[in-house]
Amino acid sequence: MTLVAMGLFAAVLTVALEATGPGHTERVGDIPLLVVPRTSGFSVPVIALQSTMKFFLPLAVAVFAGESVAADAAWGTMRYALARPISRTRYLISKLVVASVLSLLAVVLMSLVGLAVGTAAFGWHAFAAADGSTSTVVHAVATFAPAASLARITLATLYVAAGMTSIFAFAFLLSTLTTRPFVAVAGGVGLTLLSRVFNGDYLPGVAVLNRYMPNNDIDLWDHLFQTPAQTAGMVHFLLLQVVYVVVFLGLAWWWFLRKDVLV
C-alpha cells in the first residue's frame, strides 16, 4: 500500500498541475526554484520530490524500517524464526535488506512515476527553472535539455534516497528495541521533525546545530537546477548520513545480539 501511495501521489500531482493553467508558476523548495510545470514533463518529478522529501517519504521509509523487526515481535513470530538454525546477525541482515530495498524503491518510484505521467501530460521537453532567490525583478533562467534534465533528476533522486538513510537506520534501531511497530515508525518520523525544528531558519539560536541534524540539508539538490550547479554542503550531508547509519545500525546490532527474545 505504501508503494501504491507513492505512485498515486505523483499521478494526482500531475492532475493538479494540469488544472492550474498553462502559465502558472510554481515555487519549488526553499531557494526557491520558479518553474512553469506545464512546459515540461520533468517538472513533475522535481515538484514531487520536493513535496514529499520532508514528511511523506520519511514516513514511508520509517514504515518499512520500523516494522521490519518489531512486527515479528508484535505477532509473536520472532521466537520461532530464531529457533531455526540461523544466527541473529543473519536474521537482522535479511530484515535490513528487505526494508532497504523497499525504502529505496519508494523514493525511486516517486521520481519514475512522476517522470512517466509528467512526460505523458506535458511532453519530453527541455526543463527551465528560474532562481527565485535573487532580489531582482528579472530572474536568471536556466534551461536544461532533456538528457541533462534526466541526469539531474537521477542525481537528485539518489541524493534524496541517501538522505533517508539516517531516518531509516534510526527507525530500524527502534524496531529492535520495541515490540510495537508504531513506536518505531513514529520515532523515525519524529527524528525528521526534530531535525526540521532545530533549524536556524525557523528557530533562532540553534544555527550551530544545523550542520549536524540528519535531515536539514536534504533539499540542497535543488541547486543542481541552477547554472552553474551548486554542490556546496552536499558532500558534508552525505558523510553525515554515513555517521548516523553506522551509529544507529551498530547500536541495533549490539542490542539485538544481547536481548532476550521472549515473544
Stockholm file with secondary structure:
# STOCKHOLM 1.0

chainA/1-263         MTLVAMGLFAAVLTVALEATGPGHTERVGDIPLLVVPRTSGFSVPVIALQSTMKFFLPLAVAVFAGESVAADAAWGTMRYALARPISRTRYLISKLVVASVLSLLAVVLMSLVGLAVGTAAFGWHAFAAADGSTSTVVHAVATFAPAASLARITLATLYVAAGMTSIFAFAFLLSTLTTRPFVAVAGGVGLTLLSRVFNGDYLPGVAVLNRYMPNNDIDLWDHLFQTPAQTAGMVHFLLLQVVYVVVFLGLAWWWFLRKDVLV
#=GR chainA/1-263 SS CHHHHHHHHHHHHHHHHHHTCTTCCEEETTTTEEECGGGCTTHHHHHHHHHHTTTHHHHHHHHHHHHHHHHHHHHTCHHHHHHSSCCHHHHHHHHHHHHHHHHHHHHHHHHHHHHHHHHHHHCSCCEEEEETTSCSSSCCEEEECHHHHHHHHHHHHHHHHHHTHHHHHHHHHHHHHCSCHHHHHHHHHHHHHHHHHSCTTTSTTCGGGGGGSTTGGGGGGGGGGSSSCCCTTHHHHHHHHHHHHHHHHHHHHHHHTTSCCCC
#=GC SS_cons         CHHHHHHHHHHHHHHHHHHTCTTCCEEETTTTEEECGGGCTTHHHHHHHHHHTTTHHHHHHHHHHHHHHHHHHHHTCHHHHHHSSCCHHHHHHHHHHHHHHHHHHHHHHHHHHHHHHHHHHHCSCCEEEEETTSCSSSCCEEEECHHHHHHHHHHHHHHHHHHTHHHHHHHHHHHHHCSCHHHHHHHHHHHHHHHHHSCTTTSTTCGGGGGGSTTGGGGGGGGGGSSSCCCTTHHHHHHHHHHHHHHHHHHHHHHHTTSCCCC
//
